[in-house]
Amino acid sequence: MPTQIEAQITGNVWKIEKIAGDVVSEGETLIILESMKMEIPVEAPCGGRISEIRVTEGESVEEGHVLAVLD
């Protein structure tokens, strides 16, 4: 079952660390968000393969926005 990874805060996508197709372990940083001049890493909640990255660098996101999907 796919796992959707959502933004926990409102902010901007500062950097995308992984791409679709990458295999990641639990706790690996996937995306870095910037909010209120702080960098907040978004980590994989479990291991798996990234099937989708749904954001681009510089994009503004709201809390709850789906950033990526793991298979």
PDB file of N, CA, C and O in Angstrom, chain B, residues numbered from 101:
ATOM      1  N   MET B 101       0.847  -1.181   0.000  1.00  0.00           N
ATOM      2  CA  MET B 101       0.000   0.000   0.000  1.00  0.00           C
ATOM      3  C   MET B 101       0.898   1.251   0.000  1.00  0.00           C
ATOM      4  O   MET B 101       1.801   1.351   0.830  1.00  0.00           O
ATOM      5  N   PRO B 102       0.667   2.197  -0.907  1.00  0.00           N
ATOM      6  CA  PRO B 102       1.487   3.406  -0.969  1.00  0.00           C
ATOM      7  C   PRO B 102       1.354   4.257   0.292  1.00  0.00           C
ATOM      8  O   PRO B 102       0.301   4.300   0.928  1.00  0.00           O
ATOM      9  N   THR B 103       2.438   4.922   0.629  1.00  0.00           N
ATOM     10  CA  THR B 103       2.474   5.837   1.770  1.00  0.00           C
ATOM     11  C   THR B 103       2.642   7.253   1.243  1.00  0.00           C
ATOM     12  O   THR B 103       3.633   7.557   0.579  1.00  0.00           O
ATOM     13  N   GLN B 104       1.677   8.123   1.537  1.00  0.00           N
ATOM     14  CA  GLN B 104       1.791   9.521   1.133  1.00  0.00           C
ATOM     15  C   GLN B 104       2.537  10.289   2.213  1.00  0.00           C
ATOM     16  O   GLN B 104       2.259  10.143   3.403  1.00  0.00           O
ATOM     17  N   ILE B 105       3.482  11.103   1.784  1.00  0.00           N
ATOM     18  CA  ILE B 105       4.250  11.917   2.716  1.00  0.00           C
ATOM     19  C   ILE B 105       3.766  13.352   2.574  1.00  0.00           C
ATOM     20  O   ILE B 105       3.864  13.949   1.501  1.00  0.00           O
ATOM     21  N   GLU B 106       3.244  13.897   3.663  1.00  0.00           N
ATOM     22  CA  GLU B 106       2.625  15.221   3.639  1.00  0.00           C
ATOM     23  C   GLU B 106       3.483  16.252   4.354  1.00  0.00           C
ATOM     24  O   GLU B 106       4.274  15.925   5.240  1.00  0.00           O
ATOM     25  N   ALA B 107       3.307  17.510   3.947  1.00  0.00           N
ATOM     26  CA  ALA B 107       3.971  18.624   4.626  1.00  0.00           C
ATOM     27  C   ALA B 107       3.347  18.780   6.010  1.00  0.00           C
ATOM     28  O   ALA B 107       2.124  18.787   6.146  1.00  0.00           O
ATOM     29  N   GLN B 108       4.171  18.901   7.011  1.00  0.00           N
ATOM     30  CA  GLN B 108       3.681  19.089   8.375  1.00  0.00           C
ATOM     31  C   GLN B 108       3.531  20.568   8.732  1.00  0.00           C
ATOM     32  O   GLN B 108       2.975  20.921   9.772  1.00  0.00           O
ATOM     33  N   ILE B 109       4.047  21.433   7.830  1.00  0.00           N
ATOM     34  CA  ILE B 109       3.967  22.884   8.038  1.00  0.00           C
ATOM     35  C   ILE B 109       3.733  23.560   6.695  1.00  0.00           C
ATOM     36  O   ILE B 109       3.916  22.953   5.639  1.00  0.00           O
ATOM     37  N   THR B 110       3.327  24.818   6.749  1.00  0.00           N
ATOM     38  CA  THR B 110       3.240  25.644   5.549  1.00  0.00           C
ATOM     39  C   THR B 110       4.625  26.229   5.294  1.00  0.00           C
ATOM     40  O   THR B 110       5.274  26.719   6.218  1.00  0.00           O
ATOM     41  N   GLY B 111       5.074  26.179   4.052  1.00  0.00           N
ATOM     42  CA  GLY B 111       6.394  26.718   3.736  1.00  0.00           C
ATOM     43  C   GLY B 111       6.703  26.581   2.260  1.00  0.00           C
ATOM     44  O   GLY B 111       5.804  26.410   1.438  1.00  0.00           O
ATOM     45  N   ASN B 112       7.975  26.658   1.935  1.00  0.00           N
ATOM     46  CA  ASN B 112       8.451  26.525   0.561  1.00  0.00           C
ATOM     47  C   ASN B 112       9.354  25.311   0.454  1.00  0.00           C
ATOM     48  O   ASN B 112      10.088  24.983   1.385  1.00  0.00           O
ATOM     49  N   VAL B 113       9.289  24.643  -0.703  1.00  0.00           N
ATOM     50  CA  VAL B 113      10.192  23.522  -0.956  1.00  0.00           C
ATOM     51  C   VAL B 113      11.559  24.128  -1.264  1.00  0.00           C
ATOM     52  O   VAL B 113      11.752  24.760  -2.303  1.00  0.00           O
ATOM     53  N   TRP B 114      12.493  23.928  -0.354  1.00  0.00           N
ATOM     54  CA  TRP B 114      13.824  24.508  -0.497  1.00  0.00           C
ATOM     55  C   TRP B 114      14.720  23.607  -1.333  1.00  0.00           C
ATOM     56  O   TRP B 114      15.433  24.086  -2.214  1.00  0.00           O
ATOM     57  N   LYS B 115      14.690  22.292  -1.061  1.00  0.00           N
ATOM     58  CA  LYS B 115      15.545  21.363  -1.786  1.00  0.00           C
ATOM     59  C   LYS B 115      14.906  19.986  -1.818  1.00  0.00           C
ATOM     60  O   LYS B 115      14.336  19.528  -0.828  1.00  0.00           O
ATOM     61  N   ILE B 116      15.009  19.328  -2.973  1.00  0.00           N
ATOM     62  CA  ILE B 116      14.543  17.953  -3.121  1.00  0.00           C
ATOM     63  C   ILE B 116      15.789  17.076  -3.145  1.00  0.00           C
ATOM     64  O   ILE B 116      16.629  17.198  -4.037  1.00  0.00           O
ATOM     65  N   GLU B 117      15.901  16.185  -2.153  1.00  0.00           N
ATOM     66  CA  GLU B 117      17.097  15.362  -1.975  1.00  0.00           C
ATOM     67  C   GLU B 117      17.064  14.058  -2.767  1.00  0.00           C
ATOM     68  O   GLU B 117      18.121  13.516  -3.087  1.00  0.00           O
ATOM     69  N   LYS B 118      15.886  13.545  -3.091  1.00  0.00           N
ATOM     70  CA  LYS B 118      15.736  12.249  -3.755  1.00  0.00           C
ATOM     71  C   LYS B 118      14.872  12.410  -4.993  1.00  0.00           C
ATOM     72  O   LYS B 118      14.201  13.430  -5.157  1.00  0.00           O
ATOM     73  N   ILE B 119      14.885  11.399  -5.875  1.00  0.00           N
ATOM     74  CA  ILE B 119      14.060  11.434  -7.078  1.00  0.00           C
ATOM     75  C   ILE B 119      13.195  10.179  -7.144  1.00  0.00           C
ATOM     76  O   ILE B 119      13.451   9.192  -6.455  1.00  0.00           O
ATOM     77  N   ALA B 120      12.172  10.238  -7.985  1.00  0.00           N
ATOM     78  CA  ALA B 120      11.315   9.066  -8.182  1.00  0.00           C
ATOM     79  C   ALA B 120      12.175   7.903  -8.645  1.00  0.00           C
ATOM     80  O   ALA B 120      13.036   8.051  -9.513  1.00  0.00           O
ATOM     81  N   GLY B 121      11.927   6.745  -8.050  1.00  0.00           N
ATOM     82  CA  GLY B 121      12.699   5.545  -8.364  1.00  0.00           C
ATOM     83  C   GLY B 121      13.747   5.220  -7.326  1.00  0.00           C
ATOM     84  O   GLY B 121      14.194   4.077  -7.235  1.00  0.00           O
ATOM     85  N   ASP B 122      14.156   6.222  -6.527  1.00  0.00           N
ATOM     86  CA  ASP B 122      15.148   5.972  -5.469  1.00  0.00           C
ATOM     87  C   ASP B 122      14.556   5.063  -4.396  1.00  0.00           C
ATOM     88  O   ASP B 122      13.377   5.167  -4.056  1.00  0.00           O
ATOM     89  N   VAL B 123      15.390   4.173  -3.869  1.00  0.00           N
ATOM     90  CA  VAL B 123      15.007   3.336  -2.729  1.00  0.00           C
ATOM     91  C   VAL B 123      15.569   4.021  -1.487  1.00  0.00           C
ATOM     92  O   VAL B 123      16.749   4.370  -1.437  1.00  0.00           O
ATOM     93  N   VAL B 124      14.706   4.209  -0.480  1.00  0.00           N
ATOM     94  CA  VAL B 124      15.114   4.924   0.731  1.00  0.00           C
ATOM     95  C   VAL B 124      14.826   4.082   1.973  1.00  0.00           C
ATOM     96  O   VAL B 124      13.989   3.179   1.957  1.00  0.00           O
ATOM     97  N   SER B 125      15.537   4.401   3.037  1.00  0.00           N
ATOM     98  CA  SER B 125      15.337   3.760   4.334  1.00  0.00           C
ATOM     99  C   SER B 125      14.559   4.704   5.236  1.00  0.00           C
ATOM    100  O   SER B 125      14.537   5.915   5.018  1.00  0.00           O
ATOM    101  N   GLU B 126      13.927   4.143   6.240  1.00  0.00           N
ATOM    102  CA  GLU B 126      13.222   4.954   7.232  1.00  0.00           C
ATOM    103  C   GLU B 126      14.170   6.003   7.796  1.00  0.00           C
ATOM    104  O   GLU B 126      15.304   5.693   8.161  1.00  0.00           O
ATOM    105  N   GLY B 127      13.703   7.245   7.867  1.00  0.00           N
ATOM    106  CA  GLY B 127      14.490   8.329   8.446  1.00  0.00           C
ATOM    107  C   GLY B 127      15.343   9.102   7.463  1.00  0.00           C
ATOM    108  O   GLY B 127      15.899  10.138   7.828  1.00  0.00           O
ATOM    109  N   GLU B 128      15.469   8.636   6.223  1.00  0.00           N
ATOM    110  CA  GLU B 128      16.253   9.381   5.228  1.00  0.00           C
ATOM    111  C   GLU B 128      15.524  10.657   4.844  1.00  0.00           C
ATOM    112  O   GLU B 128      14.300  10.663   4.714  1.00  0.00           O
ATOM    113  N   THR B 129      16.274  11.739   4.663  1.00  0.00           N
ATOM    114  CA  THR B 129      15.690  13.007   4.248  1.00  0.00           C
ATOM    115  C   THR B 129      15.326  12.941   2.775  1.00  0.00           C
ATOM    116  O   THR B 129      16.151  12.585   1.934  1.00  0.00           O
ATOM    117  N   LEU B 130      14.077  13.289   2.471  1.00  0.00           N
ATOM    118  CA  LEU B 130      13.586  13.293   1.098  1.00  0.00           C
ATOM    119  C   LEU B 130      13.543  14.699   0.528  1.00  0.00           C
ATOM    120  O   LEU B 130      13.960  14.949  -0.603  1.00  0.00           O
ATOM    121  N   ILE B 131      13.029  15.607   1.338  1.00  0.00           N
ATOM    122  CA  ILE B 131      12.782  16.986   0.910  1.00  0.00           C
ATOM    123  C   ILE B 131      13.093  17.897   2.085  1.00  0.00           C
ATOM    124  O   ILE B 131      12.906  17.520   3.241  1.00  0.00           O
ATOM    125  N   ILE B 132      13.567  19.098   1.782  1.00  0.00           N
ATOM    126  CA  ILE B 132      13.782  20.094   2.837  1.00  0.00           C
ATOM    127  C   ILE B 132      12.847  21.262   2.572  1.00  0.00           C
ATOM    128  O   ILE B 132      12.861  21.861   1.496  1.00  0.00           O
ATOM    129  N   LEU B 133      12.035  21.572   3.572  1.00  0.00           N
ATOM    130  CA  LEU B 133      11.131  22.716   3.507  1.00  0.00           C
ATOM    131  C   LEU B 133      11.764  23.892   4.229  1.00  0.00           C
ATOM    132  O   LEU B 133      12.554  23.710   5.155  1.00  0.00           O
ATOM    133  N   GLU B 134      11.414  25.095   3.803  1.00  0.00           N
ATOM    134  CA  GLU B 134      11.862  26.318   4.479  1.00  0.00           C
ATOM    135  C   GLU B 134      10.616  27.035   4.968  1.00  0.00           C
ATOM    136  O   GLU B 134       9.678  27.284   4.211  1.00  0.00           O
ATOM    137  N   SER B 135      10.632  27.361   6.253  1.00  0.00           N
ATOM    138  CA  SER B 135       9.522  28.089   6.843  1.00  0.00           C
ATOM    139  C   SER B 135      10.063  28.992   7.936  1.00  0.00           C
ATOM    140  O   SER B 135      10.801  28.541   8.812  1.00  0.00           O
ATOM    141  N   MET B 136       9.704  30.242   7.888  1.00  0.00           N
ATOM    142  CA  MET B 136      10.144  31.228   8.889  1.00  0.00           C
ATOM    143  C   MET B 136      11.670  31.192   9.057  1.00  0.00           C
ATOM    144  O   MET B 136      12.185  31.232  10.174  1.00  0.00           O
ATOM    145  N   LYS B 137      12.379  31.115   7.922  1.00  0.00           N
ATOM    146  CA  LYS B 137      13.842  31.124   7.865  1.00  0.00           C
ATOM    147  C   LYS B 137      14.486  29.921   8.544  1.00  0.00           C
ATOM    148  O   LYS B 137      15.659  29.960   8.916  1.00  0.00           O
ATOM    149  N   MET B 138      13.704  28.848   8.704  1.00  0.00           N
ATOM    150  CA  MET B 138      14.229  27.601   9.260  1.00  0.00           C
ATOM    151  C   MET B 138      14.124  26.520   8.199  1.00  0.00           C
ATOM    152  O   MET B 138      13.163  26.500   7.430  1.00  0.00           O
ATOM    153  N   GLU B 139      15.097  25.624   8.148  1.00  0.00           N
ATOM    154  CA  GLU B 139      15.059  24.489   7.235  1.00  0.00           C
ATOM    155  C   GLU B 139      14.528  23.274   7.994  1.00  0.00           C
ATOM    156  O   GLU B 139      15.057  22.910   9.044  1.00  0.00           O
ATOM    157  N   ILE B 140      13.492  22.658   7.463  1.00  0.00           N
ATOM    158  CA  ILE B 140      12.841  21.531   8.121  1.00  0.00           C
ATOM    159  C   ILE B 140      12.933  20.308   7.201  1.00  0.00           C
ATOM    160  O   ILE B 140      12.314  20.291   6.138  1.00  0.00           O
ATOM    161  N   PRO B 141      13.705  19.279   7.603  1.00  0.00           N
ATOM    162  CA  PRO B 141      13.796  18.083   6.764  1.00  0.00           C
ATOM    163  C   PRO B 141      12.517  17.255   6.847  1.00  0.00           C
ATOM    164  O   PRO B 141      11.932  17.098   7.919  1.00  0.00           O
ATOM    165  N   VAL B 142      12.095  16.730   5.706  1.00  0.00           N
ATOM    166  CA  VAL B 142      10.970  15.805   5.641  1.00  0.00           C
ATOM    167  C   VAL B 142      11.578  14.434   5.409  1.00  0.00           C
ATOM    168  O   VAL B 142      12.212  14.191   4.382  1.00  0.00           O
ATOM    169  N   GLU B 143      11.385  13.539   6.367  1.00  0.00           N
ATOM    170  CA  GLU B 143      12.030  12.230   6.333  1.00  0.00           C
ATOM    171  C   GLU B 143      11.053  11.137   5.921  1.00  0.00           C
ATOM    172  O   GLU B 143       9.842  11.264   6.099  1.00  0.00           O
ATOM    173  N   ALA B 144      11.604  10.064   5.370  1.00  0.00           N
ATOM    174  CA  ALA B 144      10.798   8.895   5.019  1.00  0.00           C
ATOM    175  C   ALA B 144      10.284   8.245   6.303  1.00  0.00           C
ATOM    176  O   ALA B 144      11.080   7.927   7.187  1.00  0.00           O
ATOM    177  N   PRO B 145       8.975   8.043   6.422  1.00  0.00           N
ATOM    178  CA  PRO B 145       8.423   7.418   7.628  1.00  0.00           C
ATOM    179  C   PRO B 145       8.679   5.906   7.667  1.00  0.00           C
ATOM    180  O   PRO B 145       8.535   5.268   8.710  1.00  0.00           O
ATOM    181  N   CYS B 146       9.060   5.347   6.513  1.00  0.00           N
ATOM    182  CA  CYS B 146       9.343   3.921   6.398  1.00  0.00           C
ATOM    183  C   CYS B 146      10.237   3.729   5.180  1.00  0.00           C
ATOM    184  O   CYS B 146      10.408   4.644   4.375  1.00  0.00           O
ATOM    185  N   GLY B 147      10.794   2.560   5.052  1.00  0.00           N
ATOM    186  CA  GLY B 147      11.602   2.263   3.877  1.00  0.00           C
ATOM    187  C   GLY B 147      10.710   1.975   2.683  1.00  0.00           C
ATOM    188  O   GLY B 147       9.555   1.581   2.843  1.00  0.00           O
ATOM    189  N   GLY B 148      11.248   2.173   1.486  1.00  0.00           N
ATOM    190  CA  GLY B 148      10.494   1.866   0.277  1.00  0.00           C
ATOM    191  C   GLY B 148      11.102   2.547  -0.935  1.00  0.00           C
ATOM    192  O   GLY B 148      12.187   3.124  -0.869  1.00  0.00           O
ATOM    193  N   ARG B 149      10.383   2.466  -2.033  1.00  0.00           N
ATOM    194  CA  ARG B 149      10.806   3.102  -3.280  1.00  0.00           C
ATOM    195  C   ARG B 149       9.928   4.317  -3.518  1.00  0.00           C
ATOM    196  O   ARG B 149       8.708   4.244  -3.373  1.00  0.00           O
ATOM    197  N   ILE B 150      10.543   5.429  -3.883  1.00  0.00           N
ATOM    198  CA  ILE B 150       9.781   6.644  -4.175  1.00  0.00           C
ATOM    199  C   ILE B 150       9.115   6.467  -5.532  1.00  0.00           C
ATOM    200  O   ILE B 150       9.794   6.333  -6.550  1.00  0.00           O
ATOM    201  N   SER B 151       7.779   6.466  -5.546  1.00  0.00           N
ATOM    202  CA  SER B 151       7.068   6.336  -6.817  1.00  0.00           C
ATOM    203  C   SER B 151       6.746   7.692  -7.428  1.00  0.00           C
ATOM    204  O   SER B 151       6.626   7.817  -8.646  1.00  0.00           O
ATOM    205  N   GLU B 152       6.606   8.715  -6.574  1.00  0.00           N
ATOM    206  CA  GLU B 152       6.287  10.061  -7.072  1.00  0.00           C
ATOM    207  C   GLU B 152       6.884  11.126  -6.171  1.00  0.00           C
ATOM    208  O   GLU B 152       6.898  10.984  -4.948  1.00  0.00           O
ATOM    209  N   ILE B 153       7.374  12.189  -6.782  1.00  0.00           N
ATOM    210  CA  ILE B 153       7.673  13.439  -6.086  1.00  0.00           C
ATOM    211  C   ILE B 153       6.658  14.425  -6.656  1.00  0.00           C
ATOM    212  O   ILE B 153       6.648  14.673  -7.862  1.00  0.00           O
ATOM    213  N   ARG B 154       5.816  14.981  -5.816  1.00  0.00           N
ATOM    214  CA  ARG B 154       4.703  15.810  -6.296  1.00  0.00           C
ATOM    215  C   ARG B 154       4.934  17.309  -6.155  1.00  0.00           C
ATOM    216  O   ARG B 154       3.999  18.095  -6.308  1.00  0.00           O
ATOM    217  N   VAL B 155       6.165  17.712  -5.867  1.00  0.00           N
ATOM    218  CA  VAL B 155       6.473  19.131  -5.717  1.00  0.00           C
ATOM    219  C   VAL B 155       7.737  19.460  -6.511  1.00  0.00           C
ATOM    220  O   VAL B 155       8.455  18.568  -6.962  1.00  0.00           O
ATOM    221  N   THR B 156       7.990  20.756  -6.669  1.00  0.00           N
ATOM    222  CA  THR B 156       9.210  21.222  -7.308  1.00  0.00           C
ATOM    223  C   THR B 156       9.901  22.205  -6.366  1.00  0.00           C
ATOM    224  O   THR B 156       9.257  22.814  -5.512  1.00  0.00           O
ATOM    225  N   GLU B 157      11.206  22.357  -6.526  1.00  0.00           N
ATOM    226  CA  GLU B 157      11.938  23.317  -5.691  1.00  0.00           C
ATOM    227  C   GLU B 157      11.371  24.714  -5.916  1.00  0.00           C
ATOM    228  O   GLU B 157      11.108  25.113  -7.050  1.00  0.00           O
ATOM    229  N   GLY B 158      11.186  25.447  -4.830  1.00  0.00           N
ATOM    230  CA  GLY B 158      10.645  26.795  -4.886  1.00  0.00           C
ATOM    231  C   GLY B 158       9.133  26.860  -4.732  1.00  0.00           C
ATOM    232  O   GLY B 158       8.578  27.939  -4.524  1.00  0.00           O
ATOM    233  N   GLU B 159       8.468  25.725  -4.830  1.00  0.00           N
ATOM    234  CA  GLU B 159       7.006  25.684  -4.727  1.00  0.00           C
ATOM    235  C   GLU B 159       6.554  25.952  -3.289  1.00  0.00           C
ATOM    236  O   GLU B 159       7.174  25.478  -2.337  1.00  0.00           O
ATOM    237  N   SER B 160       5.484  26.704  -3.145  1.00  0.00           N
ATOM    238  CA  SER B 160       4.870  26.934  -1.832  1.00  0.00           C
ATOM    239  C   SER B 160       3.890  25.810  -1.554  1.00  0.00           C
ATOM    240  O   SER B 160       3.129  25.404  -2.432  1.00  0.00           O
ATOM    241  N   VAL B 161       3.915  25.306  -0.312  1.00  0.00           N
ATOM    242  CA  VAL B 161       3.014  24.229   0.074  1.00  0.00           C
ATOM    243  C   VAL B 161       2.324  24.580   1.390  1.00  0.00           C
ATOM    244  O   VAL B 161       2.864  25.299   2.230  1.00  0.00           O
ATOM    245  N   GLU B 162       1.129  24.054   1.536  1.00  0.00           N
ATOM    246  CA  GLU B 162       0.359  24.218   2.772  1.00  0.00           C
ATOM    247  C   GLU B 162       0.500  22.952   3.602  1.00  0.00           C
ATOM    248  O   GLU B 162       0.835  21.892   3.073  1.00  0.00           O
ATOM    249  N   GLU B 163       0.247  23.059   4.885  1.00  0.00           N
ATOM    250  CA  GLU B 163       0.232  21.880   5.749  1.00  0.00           C
ATOM    251  C   GLU B 163      -0.746  20.859   5.173  1.00  0.00           C
ATOM    252  O   GLU B 163      -1.871  21.210   4.815  1.00  0.00           O
ATOM    253  N   GLY B 164      -0.323  19.598   5.083  1.00  0.00           N
ATOM    254  CA  GLY B 164      -1.164  18.541   4.553  1.00  0.00           C
ATOM    255  C   GLY B 164      -0.971  18.275   3.068  1.00  0.00           C
ATOM    256  O   GLY B 164      -1.478  17.280   2.550  1.00  0.00           O
ATOM    257  N   HIS B 165      -0.241  19.153   2.370  1.00  0.00           N
ATOM    258  CA  HIS B 165       0.038  18.959   0.946  1.00  0.00           C
ATOM    259  C   HIS B 165       0.869  17.692   0.759  1.00  0.00           C
ATOM    260  O   HIS B 165       1.858  17.507   1.468  1.00  0.00           O
ATOM    261  N   VAL B 166       0.500  16.817  -0.170  1.00  0.00           N
ATOM    262  CA  VAL B 166       1.270  15.592  -0.427  1.00  0.00           C
ATOM    263  C   VAL B 166       2.535  15.968  -1.201  1.00  0.00           C
ATOM    264  O   VAL B 166       2.470  16.524  -2.297  1.00  0.00           O
ATOM    265  N   LEU B 167       3.688  15.649  -0.604  1.00  0.00           N
ATOM    266  CA  LEU B 167       4.986  15.967  -1.196  1.00  0.00           C
ATOM    267  C   LEU B 167       5.523  14.831  -2.049  1.00  0.00           C
ATOM    268  O   LEU B 167       6.098  15.060  -3.113  1.00  0.00           O
ATOM    269  N   ALA B 168       5.331  13.598  -1.576  1.00  0.00           N
ATOM    270  CA  ALA B 168       5.890  12.424  -2.243  1.00  0.00           C
ATOM    271  C   ALA B 168       5.074  11.199  -1.872  1.00  0.00           C
ATOM    272  O   ALA B 168       4.296  11.210  -0.919  1.00  0.00           O
ATOM    273  N   VAL B 169       5.273  10.135  -2.656  1.00  0.00           N
ATOM    274  CA  VAL B 169       4.596   8.870  -2.397  1.00  0.00           C
ATOM    275  C   VAL B 169       5.633   7.762  -2.426  1.00  0.00           C
ATOM    276  O   VAL B 169       6.449   7.682  -3.345  1.00  0.00           O
ATOM    277  N   LEU B 170       5.593   6.897  -1.398  1.00  0.00           N
ATOM    278  CA  LEU B 170       6.466   5.721  -1.309  1.00  0.00           C
ATOM    279  C   LEU B 170       5.650   4.475  -1.581  1.00  0.00           C
ATOM    280  O   LEU B 170       4.502   4.364  -1.150  1.00  0.00           O
ATOM    281  N   ASP B 171       6.254   3.531  -2.304  1.00  0.00           N
ATOM    282  CA  ASP B 171       5.635   2.211  -2.509  1.00  0.00           C
ATOM    283  C   ASP B 171       6.266   1.231  -1.562  1.00  0.00           C
ATOM    284  O   ASP B 171       5.900   0.055  -1.557  1.00  0.00           O
TER     285      ASP B 171
END
